[in-house]
Amino acid sequence: MDSTVIVTRFLFGALALVMFGLGLSLSPADFKRLFKHPKAVAIALALQVIGLPLACYAIIVGFGLPPVFAVGLMLLAASPGGISANLFSHLFGGNVAMNISLTAVNTLLSIVTLPLIANWAIGHFAQGGQVVPLQTRKLVEVIAIVLVPVALGMFVASRRPGFAAHMEKPTKIFSGVVLAVVTVLAIANEWKTITTTFAQIGVPVLLFNLLSLFAGYYLSRAAGLDKPLATAISYEIGIHNSTLAIFIAVSVLGSFQLALPAAIYSVVMYITAPLFGWLLLRRPAPATVPAR
């Protein structure tokens, strides 16, 4: 069997497992919680849907990236927060409950925003048929791989809360391990391509990652949010679901070249995220007015 087909199938299974695990940890209360912090939610969603794509576009233009990498980076910018965002937020004093709520909303919102941003990027950067836009059938695939496992996980949690509570941590750990294995397989499968293109897209990917983390935190603080909420937002928009971006690039759009920014990002973020968290822990939190 072709190695690309194997990686694609592993990506599909890994992403479905991660989304199912997310569903197990969700309840209607997670969505109700958002109404308690409207300012935090508005800032996070504005940065995710508007701020990051604009910043990504500026980086693309500034570095003069080729069309295929430009589309791949925009695909990453449009992806929601990843499962690791909750872990980093927990380790570095973030409001994890807010992370879970934002992840739920961002994941559902991405069903609409991700195809829109991806198709705009393809039409703007990759003219001449270099990249095939997301067709209706492919869009259904994306919705299925995101929405169905999440809905199934939430259904199981509502019917078997004890089982869901018992399985939530093992599922997250297992899905995290599978996620790491799949990422390694995807990178190893195209290691030569990655190493030859890293000099071209490594710095833009790193810059986008750092910009996301710092903007999420410091813009939230400037808006008057407390440190735990700002930390949660920082990791929510600074740690993207690179597996989803890789899946869409490889399985839906049929191009590993498109997945290269996300593949590099999936390695870079595990270096920058803890360093950023260490920086936050060293900085005392000044008093702020509670977010309304």
C-alpha positions, 0 to 999 in steps of 0.5 A: 500500500502506498505510504501516502495512503497509509498516512492519510488513513492514520490522519483520518482515524487520529482526527476522529479519535481526537474529536470524539475525546473532545466530545466526551469532555463537553456538555451544554454547560460548556456553552452556557459558560461562554455567556459569563465572559462575553468580552473574553469570547468576543476577543478570542473569536475576533482574533481567531476569525479575523485577526489571525487570517489578516496577520497570516496574510501580512506574513505571506505578503511580507515573505513573498511565499509561493502560492502552495505555501501561502494557501497552506499557511492560511489553512493553518490560520483558519484551523481551530485550537488544538487539543494541546491548547487545554494542556498548556493552559492547565500547566501555565495557569490558564482558565481551562474551563474557558479553553474547553468552551472556546475549543467547542465553539471554535471547532463548530465555527471552523466548519463554516470559516475554514472552507471559506478562508481556504477557498478564498486563499486558493482563489487569491494565491493559487490561480491557474488550477494549482490547487483544487478548491474545496468542492461540496463533497469534500466539504461534507467530508470535513464536516463529518470528520469534525462534527460527527465524532464530537456529537457522538462523544457528547451523546455518550457523555450525556447518556453515560456520564460516569463512563465519559468521566472515567474515559475522558483522561485516558482518551485525551492521553491516547489521542495525544499519543496517536496524534504525535505518532501520526504527526511523526509519520506524516513528517517522516513520510516527507522528511526530505521535502520538509528539510529542503523547504524549511529554510523557505517557510520555517521562519514565517511559520515560527513568526505566525506561531509567536504572533498568535501566542503574544497577540492572544495574551497581550491584547486580552490583557490590554482589554482588561481580562485577568491573567487566567483568561488571557492565558486561556485565549493565548493558547486557544488561538496560539496552538492550532489543530495542525492535524486538521490542517494536514488532514484537509491538505493531504486527504481533501485537497490531495497535496502534501505540499499544502500540509508543509506549513502545518507539519512544521508548525506541529513541531515548532509549537511544542517548543514555543508553547512551553517557553511562552508559558515559562515567560508568563509564569515569570511575569507577575499579574497586575490587578485588573478589572474583572471581565464583563 
